[in-house]
């Protein structure tokens, strides 16, 4: 069964607690950024699901132009950012493993 993003975030916290990184300032601030990114991803996913992958823009003279939903571009950028943040979180946690 696939885990939700919230469940995966909770696992990161538990891992950080076991390794003693949970109270570290860098971990806390990076994790807060990660939570914000997850919230943005959820919101963008909702928009994409409601509007679809293609959207239509109507110009003044009634002409319509079909193009890719701009939320998809933002979603992909946010996924990249969230992945990098997750890697940073794991690096922080790993630094505390041997202490």
C-alpha positions in Angstrom: 0.0 0.0 0.0 1.4 3.4 -1.0 2.0 5.9 1.8 0.6 9.3 1.8 2.9 12.3 1.7 2.0 13.0 5.3 2.9 9.5 6.4 6.2 9.8 4.6 6.9 13.2 6.3 6.1 11.5 9.6 8.6 8.8 8.9 11.3 11.5 8.3 10.5 13.0 11.7 10.7 9.6 13.4 14.1 8.9 11.7 15.4 12.3 12.7 14.3 11.7 16.3 16.0 8.3 16.4 19.2 9.9 15.1 19.0 13.0 17.3 18.6 15.4 14.5 15.0 16.4 15.1 15.9 19.3 17.4 18.6 20.6 15.1 17.8 24.1 13.8 18.9 23.2 10.2 16.6 20.1 10.2 13.7 22.1 11.7 13.9 24.9 9.2 14.5 22.6 6.2 11.6 20.3 7.3 9.3 23.4 7.5 10.2 24.2 3.9 9.5 20.6 2.9 6.1 20.8 4.5 5.3 24.0 2.6 6.4 22.4 -0.6 4.2 19.4 0.0 1.2 21.7 0.7 1.9 23.5 -2.6 2.1 20.2 -4.5 -1.3 19.2 -3.1 -2.8 22.4 -4.1 -1.3 22.3 -7.6 -2.4 18.7 -8.0 -6.0 19.7 -7.1 -5.9 22.5 -9.8 -4.5 20.1 -12.4 -7.2 17.5 -11.6 -10.0 20.1 -11.8 -8.8 21.9 -14.9 -7.1 19.1 -16.8 -3.7 19.0 -18.5 -4.9 21.3 -21.3 -6.6 24.7 -20.8 -8.2 27.2 -23.1 -7.6 30.9 -23.1 -10.0 33.1 -25.0 -8.7 36.3 -26.5 -10.7 39.6 -26.9 -11.9 38.8 -30.4 -13.2 35.4 -29.3 -10.3 33.4 -30.6 -9.4 30.4 -28.4 -5.9 29.1 -27.8 -5.4 25.7 -26.2 -2.2 25.2 -24.2 -0.7 23.1 -21.4 -2.0 24.0 -18.0 0.6 26.3 -16.4 0.0 24.5 -13.1 1.9 21.5 -14.6 5.1 23.5 -15.0 4.8 24.8 -11.5 4.1 21.3 -10.2 7.2 19.9 -11.9 9.3 22.7 -10.5 8.0 22.2 -7.0 8.6 18.4 -7.3 12.2 19.1 -8.2 12.6 21.5 -5.3 10.9 19.1 -2.8 13.1 16.2 -4.0 16.2 18.4 -3.3 14.9 19.4 0.1 14.2 15.7 0.9 17.8 14.9 0.0 19.0 17.7 2.2 16.9 16.4 5.1 18.3 12.9 4.7 21.9 14.3 4.6 21.2 16.2 7.8 19.8 13.0 9.5 22.8 11.0 8.3 25.2 13.4 9.8 23.7 12.7 13.2 23.8 8.9 12.8 27.3 8.4 14.1 27.2 11.0 16.9 
